[in-house]
Amino acid sequence: MAKKRRGTGDQQLASAEEHAVKSESLFEAKQYADAALEAEKALQCLPLMARSSLTRGRALLYPALSKMVQEGGLPPAGLLEEAGRHFTLAVRLDPECEEAKGEVDSLQKLLSDLPQDPAPASAAGKEPSGAAAAVDVIIVGAGAAGVGCALMLTKTFGLDASRVLLIERGEGVGDTFRRWPAEMRFISPSFNNQGWTNSFDLNSVAHGSSPAYSLHAQHPSGGQYADYLDALASSAKLNVRTLTEVISVKAEGGKGGPPRFRVGVRSQPGSSEHAARRPSRVSGPRPRFPEDHPRYVVWAAGEFQYPREGGGAIAGAELCRHNSRGPFSLEQTLGCTLLSRSLAVIALVSRFASLPGDDFVVIGGYESGADAAVNLAKAGKQACASLTSECRKTSD
């Protein structure tokens, strides 16, 4: 039976690869409808991939649980985390896999039942007992606001860079800018005006820096601006932890004592080449999440980076593309909080010109909506913008 299942699995994978290669060729030939059909056939192997992810998670977890029962002690946190990632990935690859859902629920219950290390106690007027906090300030988000805030704290106010930590859920500094469609540009122009009007570049986040000078671009692309932010962070030796999402912030400072916060995080999956291409830059003591107690937490994760999905979205939202999604690798996409596997395919906008189809409705008429409509029109596509009355109001 195992031999037969292996043979069937090999055939499915070979067939999926054949359909995937064919869909790419059809896409390059601009035969978009046929490309979509071939891609759908390739995706039929996702349940098989889900089984593999489920099996790997079990193979990691079960021996550790047996050892815990026989010898006592706790399984390594990293092992539990990796097993959980595989179970979660299995659910996202195949939302109908009840076994994977059961493993996710069982692991969550196990984690809640395991004894926790006691958090450092706080007393009035006293620092938490135990080792001192590894950082004084945690900044959530390593985009324009996060990097600008970190530079202000370290360069202007003199904080030690190792005591200020930026937590970024993406693969690197400025990650959300790298998701912009290729045609999208900054509306506000960048000018290197310091020698002319003694003012600064409108798109600069730090005194003495200028995207116009660094990038030689008046209207930078998202990727260019991310390079600018990354160069600033590297030059200032900022403390950045990537592929990490903040999931909770709790106040724990004692009454009358210094403020302290307990920050809970979880790791995010990244592309296979991430470790070699964009390593996390962490200098100084590594924080002990979630037990670390920074004095201050700054939220700089962006106002529009969390589009409504699931129950809070409008009916049919899963059929739309959001321009803050992509370009991702499939591995990263499946690691995001998505409604179904169909979103892993359709929720990407890496280049307006390469989107299949000729007729589009753009919902929203401010900067992003207007940018999408204009670039779709430039690509020879029909674009209809759906606007509210507020979008059409002017001061004239």
N, C-alpha and C positions, 0 to 999 in steps of 0.2 A: 504493500500500500504506500509506504514512504517513497519507494523507488518510483511508483507510478505518479505520485503527487509531484516529486521532484521533476520528472520528465514533463508533466503538464506545466509546471511553473517555468521551466526553461523555455518551453514553447511560447508561453505568454510573454515573457520578457523579450524574446527574440522578435515576436510579432510587434510588441510595443515599440521596440527600437526601430523596426522597419517603418512603422507608421509615423513615428516621430521624425525620422530623417526625410520621409516623403513629404510630410507637412511643411517642413522647413524649405524644401525645394519649391513646393507650390507657393509658399508665402513669398519667396524671393522672386518668383515669376508673376507675382501679384494676382494669383488665382486664389483669392482670399476665401471664397466659399468652400472650395475643395480642401484648402489648407485647414480650415476649421474642422471639417469632417474627419480628416486624417488625424488631427490632434486629439479629437474626442475618442477615436479608436485607441490611440496610444494611452490615453488616460484610463482605459478599462483595466489596466494592470494595477491601478492604485490599491484595490483590496489585497492583492498579493503582496505589495510593498508594506501594507498595514500589518499583515500577518508576520512579516519579517521583523518589523519594528517591535511588535508585541513579543515575539519570541526572544529577541535580543534583550528587551527589558526584563523578561522573566529569567533569562539565563544569568543576568547580572544580579538580580534581586534574590532569587530563591536560595542559592548557596549561602549568601550572607545572612538570611533569616534562619537557616538551619544552624549555622554557626552560633548565632545569637542565642538560640534555644538551648544548644548543647553546652556552650562555654560561657554564656553571659556576655555582658558588654553590649555596646551599640554598634550597628553597621556604620561605616564611614559616611559622613554627610554627602560627600561627593558622589559616592556610589548610589545612594538613594535619589539624589538629584538627577543623575544620568538615567536611571531606570524610569523615573517619572517623566523625563523628556521623551523617552521612547514610547511610553504608554500614551502620552498626550499626542505625539506625532501619529500614532496608530489611529487614534480617534479622528484626527483631522484628515488623514488619508482616506478613512472609511468610517463616516459618521454612524453607520449602521452596525458596527462591530461591537456587540454587547460585551464580549470578553474584555476588550480593551477598556471600555467604560468601567467595567467591574474592577479591573486592576487599578485604574485611576482612583476610584472611590476607596478601595482597600488601602492603597498607599497613603492617601490623605488621612484616613482614620488611623493608620499606624503612626504617622508623623505626629498626629495630635495626641496619641496615647503614650508616645515615648517620653521619658523624663527629660526635661529641659535643663540646660545649665542655668543656674540662678543669675538673674540680671543684677548688675551692681546696684546696691541700695543707695538711696539718696536721703540725706538728712538736711534739716534746715541750716542754711549757711555753710554747708560742707559739700565738697566734690563727691561724686559717687565713689564708693569704696572700690578697692581693687586697682588695677592698672589705669593710668590716665587715658582719656579718649585719644585715639590716634589722630583725629582731625578736629579742628575748631569749627569749620564751616563746610557744609555739604551743599553743593549747587546741583540741582536736578536739571540736567540738560546741558549739552556741550555744543549749543548752537551759537547764534549771534549774541543773544542776551546772556547766556551762561559764560561764554568766553569773555565778553566785555566786562561782566561782573567780576570774574576771577582776576582779570588784569587790573581792574580798579582796586580790588582788595590787596593784591600783592605788589603792584607797581606804585600806586598812589598812596595807599595807607600802610604799606610796609609789612603786611603779613607774610610769614614764611610760606612759600609756595607748597611745601610738603604738608602744611596744615590746612590747606584748602583743597577739597576734593570735588571734582566734577563727575557726576554719574550720568552716563549716556547709554540709552537703550539700543542705539544703533551701532554700526561697526566702527565708527570713527567720529572725530570732531566734524561738526557740520553735516551730519548724516542726512538730515531731512532735506537739505539743499541738493544733495546728490540724487534725490528722488524726483526732482523736477523734470518735467518733459524736456527733451533736448532743445526745443525751440524757445522755451520760456526764458525771459530776461528780466532783470530788475527794471522797474519803471523809473525810479529815482535815479538820475544820472550820477555817475562817479566823476568828480573833477579833483585833480590835485591842486587845490587852490591856496595852499599854505603860503606860498611866496607871493601871491597876488592880493588876496583880501584878508590874509591872516585868519581865515576861517578853516574849516576842516572838511574832508570828504563826507558827503551826506550818508554814505554807506559804510563809513568807518565805525569800528567799535572800540577803538583805542586811540588816544592822543598820539600823534606822531606817525600813524599808519594811514595808508590810503590804498583801497582796492584799485583805484585808477592807476596809481604808480606801480603797484605790485603786479597787476594783471594786464596792464595796457589795454583796458577795456572800459568804455564809457557806460555800457549797460551789461554787466557781467551775467553769465549763465549761472545756474545753481551750482554746477560742478566747479566753476571758477571761484565762486564765492566760498565754497567749502574749502578749497585749496588755500585761500587767503586766511580763513579762520584757523586751519590746521597749521599753517606757517607761524601764526601768532602764538598758538599754544605751544608749539615746539620750541620756538625762540625763547619764550618765557619759562620753559620747563614746567608747564602746568601739570598738575596731578589729575590724570583723567582715567576713569575706569569705564571701559566700553562693554557693550553687550550685557548690560545690567539695567533692569527696570525696577524703579521704586514702586512698591505696592502698598506701603503704609508708612505713615509718620505719626508718632505719638509723643505727646509732651510728658516728660518724666522728672523734670526738675523739682526739687523739694521747695516747699513754701518758704519764701524769704531767701532762698539760695540762688545760685546761678541757673539760668535756663539750660535744660538738657533735653534732647530729643532722641527717641528710639526710631531708627530707620530700618524698615524691612525691605528686602530686595529679592529678586529672583533673576537667574541667568537667562539670557536670550540666546537662541541658536544663531549661528553665523554661517557665512559661506565657507567652504572648505579651505579657501586660500586666505581667509581672514588673518589667521595667526601669523603668516609670513608677510602679508601685505600691510596690515594696519594693526600692529601690536598695541595692547593697552599700555599707556604710559603711566605707571604708578610709582611715584618716588616717596621716600620716607616710610614710616610704619604702615603696614597694610591694615585697613579698617577691619574690625571684627563684627561683620554684619550678622544678625541685627542687633548685637549687644552694644555696638559702639554708641557713644553719647556725644554727638557734636553739640556745640553751644548754639549754633544757628543753622537753619535750613532755608535755602533760597530756591523757590520754584521758578525755573526758567525753561519749562518744557514746551512752551509755545501754546498760543491760544487756540489755534485751529488744527492741531495735529491729532485730534481724537474725534474723527467723524462718527456720527451716531451709527451704530450697527446693532443688529439683533432686534429686541423688542422695542427699543426706543427710536428706531428708524421709521421712515415712511414706508408704506407698502411698496414692495418692488425695489427697495434700495439695493438688494443683492444683485440686481441686474445692471446697476450703474457702475461707472468707473469714477474713482475719486482721484484728482490729480496729485494728491499727496502720497499715493500708493505707487511704489515702483520707481526706477526699475530694481526689482529684487531677483535673486536667484530663487528657484523653486523651493530650495531648502529653507531659505529665510521666510518666504511667503507662508509656507505651511507651519512655520513656527509662530506666526502672528495669530491674534484672536480673530478668526474668520468664521462666517456663518456656515459655509459648506465648501466642498472641494471645488465647486464651480467658481467661487470667488478667487481661488488661487490662480485661475486662468484669466478671468475677465477684469480683475481689479487693478490692472497695471496700465499705466500710461507712460511709456518711456519715450515715445516720439509720436506726436500727433499725426504726422504724415504717413506713418506705417500702420495706423489703426485700420483694421478691415472694415469695409462698408463705406457708403458715400453720404448717408443722411444721419445727422446728429442733432440732438436737442441738448443745449447747454443750460443747466439749471443754476441760475445766479448771474448777476450782471455787474459785479464789482471787478476788481483787478484780475482775479483768476478766471472768472467767467468770460470777461472781454478778451483776455489773452487766449483762452481756448478757442473762442469763436473766430478770432482773427487768424490764428494759425491753422485752424481747420479750413478756413476759406482759402488761405494761401496755398494749401495742399490740394486745392481743387475739389473740396468736399462741401456739401450743403450743410450749413450750420444754422440752427434756429435757437436764439437765446431766449430763455424764459425768465422775465424780469419782474420784480415787484415794483410798485409805484415809487418806492424810496430810491431805487436805482436810477430812475429817470429824472429825479429832481436835480436841478442845478442852481447855482447862486445867481445866474444871469437873470 
